[in-house]
Amino acid sequence: MFQQPTLRLSALHLEPRVYMDLSNWSLAPSAIGFSENQDRHMIYVRPDPEDDSELPGDLRNCLALARARRAAWLLIDRDGPVHPELPTGRI
């Protein structure tokens, strides 16, 4: 797995459409990441929040938390932990 700091979050923090779009990376052409499988998606946390401006708000919130925690990667995992600072979607 990754040696860089990674924040793992539940897919419940994303709206269902956004979570499904992660599988084909149709959210934004500039997003950097990959899918380990249909349930786990790694997203690079870019240093400048302005780089996330074209992403959906719920994903931006997750990336902002990862950035605040000094994580280099955000792992959206269907079985990941729910974080109390973030709202949940409807997956």
N, C-alpha and C positions, 0 to 999 in steps of 0.2 A: 504494500500500500504506500501511500504518500509519506514522505519525510517532512513535508512542509505542513504548518498548522492548518487544520481543517475543522470547520464547524459543521457538524451533522445535525440536520433538522428534519422534522417530519414533513412529508408531502401535504399534510393537512393544512400547512400554512399557505398553500397555493390554491387558487381557484381550480376546479377540475380542468377547464380548457387550457390553462397555463401549464398545469402538470402534464397533460397529454402532449402539448406542443413541445415539451422538453425532449420527448422521444425522437422527434424528427428535426429538432433545432430550427424550427420555423419562427421562433420568437423574435430574433434579431440577427441579422447576418454578422454583426460585429461581436456577438457573444462568443466567448472562448470556453470550451468545455467538451465533455464527452459523456456518453451514457455507458455505464458498466453493464447494465441490462435494462429491462423495461421498468424496473423499480428504483434504480439508483442512478442519479445524475450528478456529475461533478461540474462545477462552474467556477471559473477563475474569478477571484475577487480583485477587480482592477482598482488601483489606488485612488483614482479620481471618480467620485460619485457621478459626475457629469457624463461619464462614459456609459452610464446605465440609463440615461434619460429615455431611450426608446423602448425600454423593457416595461412590462406590466408592473403596476404599483406593488402587488404582493411580493413579486420576486425582488423588486428594488428594496423592499423592507427587509427581506432575508439577507440580501447582500450588504445592506447597511449594518445590520447586526454583526455579520461576519467581519466586516471592515472594523467595526468598533472593538471586536474581540481579537483583532490583529491576525485573522485567519487569511491564508493565501488562497484557500479553496473553500467553497460551499458545497457540501454533499446534501442533496435533497434525496431523502430515502423514504420510501413508503412505510417502512417500519422504524423510522428515526424518531427521536424524542420530540415532543411538543414543547416549545419554549414559551414561558409565561408572558414574555414581553411582546409576542407577536399574535395577531389575530389568526383564527383558523378558517379555512375555506370549507368546502362541502364534499370532499372526496369520500 
